Amino acid sequence: MLASIRPNYRHFTLNRAFSPGNQRFGYCTWSGDIPSNWPSLAEVPMDLLNFSLAGMYYGSCDIGGFQGTPTKEMLVRWFQAGVFFPVMRSHSNIGTTPRFPYLWGADGEAAMRKALDLRYQLLPYIYSLGHEAYSTGAPIMRPLVMEFPADTTVANMRDEWLLGKGLLAAPVLNEGGKRKVYLPNDTWYDYYTGAVIKGGKTISVDKALDEIPVYVRAGTILPVGPVIQYSEETSTAPLEIHIYPGKNGSFKMVEDDGVSYNYTKGNTRTTAWYWNDVTKTLSWKVSGTYAGKNVYKTIKAVLGKEEKTAIIGKNGSLVFK
């Protein structure tokens, strides 16, 4: 029916339940009409991680819960967790306070805006993970055990997870801003401060209302876009390529028109990024036929406090000190 009315337009639906295999129909599943309380927030990552393992790569929930009105702190923490869900969306029942950030005080609005801005900045990364899921079956939101199968500490971990291989989200899921975060045996960087943390241990964090515990694995190449107001908004700002040294790394960033099925026919642009940790060189190779107005044309590569800019040609490289 949709194909007859809007030919070559992507079908995407929000559904209460799924069976493995339904994801091929443009399917998103949410966790139902959950209550607005802390235990419900804490259960959402478990549900969505199980969805991922069952083949539903676009799991979602009602941010803030559906039944009832959350506290301001609870709603902010729910928004912050939602940054790292495959689909970030808020919803509520009639008679509850709507989840519009401006209804929750200046500090609540600022904290939710900060979370929303981060989500938009991460879209080049998350969108590319969607293409990876389509091509390989690797889920967007992943339990830690997928990347660290020999680590028994993460075997049933449900309160922190990975986006792709390199971005570890450990949002605050309880009242008070304090929690413990386990970092597997690797080198990790605090996303906001750049502080280096050697893993294989548990750390304690105490976060202000607008702060999220987020860590990036050494060897990660993270594309970070500008702050935008909606997903199809274009910008002339350069794409930031954040490099987290300590080992070699690679990442395939995929761009397309965002609305059609032309990607199934190969009409995409893939930029394969490579980081050589010995020579401190970022290099890239561009392939594919897509050349729409929304593709990034310039980059600002960031390694610690050092920044370099370049035009994205078919091939290129930047050497850092």
C-alpha positions in Angstrom: 0.0 0.0 0.0 2.7 2.5 1.0 4.8 1.5 -2.0 1.9 2.4 -4.4 1.4 5.8 -2.8 5.1 6.7 -2.1 7.2 4.6 -4.4 10.8 4.0 -3.2 10.1 5.6 0.2 11.4 3.7 3.2 8.7 2.0 5.3 9.2 2.4 9.1 6.7 1.4 11.7 6.6 1.4 15.5 5.3 -1.9 16.9 4.4 -3.3 20.3 5.9 -6.8 19.6 8.1 -8.6 17.1 9.2 -12.0 15.9 12.8 -12.5 14.7 12.9 -11.7 11.0 10.4 -8.9 11.2 13.2 -6.3 11.2 13.4 -6.8 7.4 10.1 -5.0 7.1 11.3 -1.6 8.4 10.2 -2.6 11.9 10.9 -0.8 15.2 9.7 -2.3 18.5 9.1 -0.4 21.7 8.9 -1.8 25.2 5.2 -1.2 25.8 3.3 1.2 28.1 5.8 1.1 30.9 5.4 3.0 34.2 7.3 6.2 35.0 9.5 5.0 37.8 13.2 4.3 38.4 12.9 0.5 38.3 11.2 0.7 34.9 14.0 3.0 33.6 16.6 0.4 34.9 14.9 -2.4 33.0 14.8 -0.7 29.6 18.5 -1.4 28.6 17.9 -5.1 29.5 14.9 -5.2 27.2 16.6 -3.4 24.3 19.8 -5.5 24.6 17.7 -8.7 24.5 15.9 -7.2 21.5 19.3 -6.7 19.8 20.3 -10.3 20.4 17.0 -11.5 19.0 17.5 -9.6 15.8 15.5 -6.5 16.5 18.1 -3.8 16.0 15.8 -0.8 16.3 14.6 -1.2 19.9 12.8 1.8 21.6 11.0 2.8 24.7 8.7 5.7 25.9 11.4 8.0 27.4 10.0 9.1 30.7 7.7 6.2 30.8 4.1 6.1 29.6 2.1 5.7 32.8 2.6 8.5 35.3 4.7 11.6 35.6 8.4 11.1 36.4 10.5 13.5 38.5 12.7 15.9 36.7 15.8 14.0 37.6 14.3 10.8 36.4 13.2 12.3 33.1 16.6 13.8 32.5 18.4 10.5 33.2 15.9 8.8 30.8 16.8 11.2 28.0 20.5 10.7 28.7 20.1 6.9 28.4 18.0 7.4 25.3 20.9 9.0 23.5 22.4 5.6 23.3 19.3 3.6 22.3 18.9 2.6 18.6 15.8 4.8 18.5 15.4 7.8 20.8 11.8 8.9 21.3 9.6 10.2 24.1 5.9 9.6 24.7 3.4 9.6 27.5 -0.2 9.0 28.5 -3.0 11.6 28.5 -3.1 13.4 31.9 0.6 13.2 32.6 3.0 16.1 32.2 4.3 16.1 28.6 7.9 15.3 28.1 8.7 18.7 26.5 12.0 19.8 28.0 10.9 23.4 28.5 8.2 22.2 31.0 10.9 20.9 33.5 12.7 23.9 34.7 15.7 25.7 33.4 18.2 23.1 34.6 16.1 20.2 33.4 15.6 21.8 30.0 19.4 22.5 29.7 20.3 19.0 30.6 17.8 17.5 28.2 19.0 19.8 25.4 22.6 18.8 26.0 21.5 15.1 25.7 19.6 15.8 22.5 22.5 17.8 21.0 24.8 14.8 21.7 22.4 12.4 20.0 22.3 14.6 16.8 26.1 14.9 16.9 26.4 11.1 17.0 24.1 10.5 14.0 26.9 9.9 11.5 28.2 7.2 13.8 24.8 5.7 14.6 23.5 5.8 11.0 26.6 4.0 9.8 26.0 1.4 12.5 22.5 1.0 11.0 24.2 0.2 7.6 26.5 -2.2 9.3 23.5 -4.0 10.9 21.9 -4.2 7.4 25.1 -5.6 5.8 26.4 -7.9 8.5 23.7 -8.4 11.2 25.8 -6.8 13.9 23.4 -4.9 16.2 23.7 -1.2 16.8 23.2 -1.5 20.6 25.4 -4.3 21.9 25.9 -6.1 25.2 29.5 -5.9 26.4 29.8 -9.6 26.2 29.8 -9.3 22.4 33.1 -7.5 22.4 34.6 -9.1 25.6 33.3 -12.7 25.5 36.0 -14.0 27.9 35.2 -11.4 30.6 32.8 -13.1 33.1 32.0 -9.8 34.8 30.0 -8.6 31.7 28.2 -11.9 31.0 24.8 -10.6 32.2 25.5 -6.9 32.4 22.4 -4.8 31.8 23.1 -1.3 33.0 25.9 -0.4 30.5 26.4 -1.3 26.9 28.2 -0.5 23.6 27.2 1.4 20.5 29.2 -0.4 17.9 32.5 -1.6 19.1 34.0 1.5 20.6 31.4 3.7 22.5 30.5 2.5 26.0 27.4 4.1 27.6 26.9 3.8 31.3 24.1 6.3 32.0 22.9 7.0 35.5 19.7 4.9 35.9 19.0 5.7 39.6 18.3 8.6 41.8 21.2 10.7 43.2 23.7 10.8 40.3 26.0 8.1 41.7 26.8 4.8 40.2 29.6 2.3 39.6 30.9 1.7 36.1 32.8 -1.4 35.0 35.4 -0.9 32.2 36.6 -4.1 30.6 40.3 -4.8 30.1 41.3 -2.2 27.6 42.3 1.5 27.5 39.3 3.9 27.7 38.8 7.6 27.3 36.2 9.7 29.1 34.2 11.2 26.2 33.9 14.6 27.8 37.2 15.1 29.6 39.5 13.0 27.5 40.9 11.4 30.7 42.6 8.0 30.1 41.4 5.1 32.2 43.0 1.7 32.2 40.2 -0.9 32.2 39.7 -4.2 33.9 38.3 -2.5 36.9 35.2 -0.8 38.4 35.1 2.9 39.0 32.7 5.1 41.0 31.2 8.2 39.4 29.1 11.1 40.8 27.5 13.0 38.0 25.7 16.4 37.9 22.3 16.5 36.4 23.6 17.3 32.9 26.5 14.8 32.9 26.5 11.3 31.4 29.2 8.6 32.0 30.4 7.8 28.4 33.7 6.2 27.5 35.5 5.5 24.2 37.7 2.5 23.6 41.3 3.0 22.4 41.5 2.5 18.6 38.1 4.1 18.0 37.5 6.5 15.1 34.4 8.4 16.0 32.7 10.7 13.4 30.9 13.5 15.2 28.6 15.9 13.4 27.5 19.4 14.2 24.6 20.2 16.4 21.5 20.2 14.2 17.7 20.5 14.9 16.4 17.6 12.9 18.0 14.6 11.2 17.7 15.8 7.6 19.1 19.3 8.3 22.2 20.0 6.3 25.2 22.0 7.5 28.3 23.4 6.0 30.2 22.7 9.2 33.0 20.1 8.9 32.6 16.6 10.2 34.7 16.1 13.2 36.7 12.8 13.3 37.7 12.1 16.8 40.7 9.7 17.2 41.3 7.7 20.3 44.9 6.5 20.2 46.5 3.4 21.8 46.0 1.0 18.9 45.2 0.9 15.2 41.6 1.5 14.3 39.2 1.7 11.5 35.6 2.7 10.8 33.3 2.7 7.8 31.1 5.7 7.6 28.1 5.4 5.2 26.1 8.2 3.7 23.0 8.0 1.5 19.8 10.0 0.9 18.2 8.8 4.1 14.7 8.2 2.6 14.8 5.8 -0.4 15.7 2.2 -0.9 18.6 3.1 -3.3 21.1 1.9 -0.7 20.0 -1.6 -1.5 21.3 -1.0 -5.1 24.6 0.3 -3.9 23.9 4.0 -4.1 25.8 5.0 -1.0 29.0 6.8 -0.2 31.3 4.9 2.1 34.3 6.6 3.7 36.7 4.0 5.2 38.7 5.7 7.9 42.0 4.2 9.1 44.2 5.1 12.1 47.8 4.0 12.2 48.9 4.3 15.8 52.6 3.9 15.1 52.9 6.6 12.4 50.1 8.8 14.0 48.4 8.9 10.6 44.7 9.2 9.8 43.9 8.0 6.2 40.7 7.5 4.3 39.3 6.0 1.1 36.0 7.0 -0.4 33.9 4.7 -2.5 30.4 4.6 -3.9 28.2 6.7 -6.2 26.1 8.7 -3.9 26.8 12.5 -4.0 23.8 14.2 -2.5 23.8 17.6 -0.8 23.9 16.1 2.6 27.3 14.4 2.3 30.2 15.9 4.3 32.8 17.6 2.2 35.4 18.7 4.9 36.7 17.2 8.1 38.3 18.4 11.3 40.4 15.6 12.7 40.9 15.7 16.4 43.6 13.9 18.3 43.7 15.1 21.9 44.3 18.9 21.7 45.6 18.7 18.1 43.3 19.5 15.3 43.8 19.3 11.5 41.4 20.1 8.7 41.1 18.6 5.2 38.8 18.2 2.2 37.4 14.7 1.8 38.7 13.6 -1.5 38.7 10.0 -2.9 41.8 9.3 -0.9 43.6 11.3 1.8 45.7 11.3 4.9 46.7 13.5 7.8 49.8 13.0 10.0 49.8 14.1 13.6 52.9 14.9 15.8 
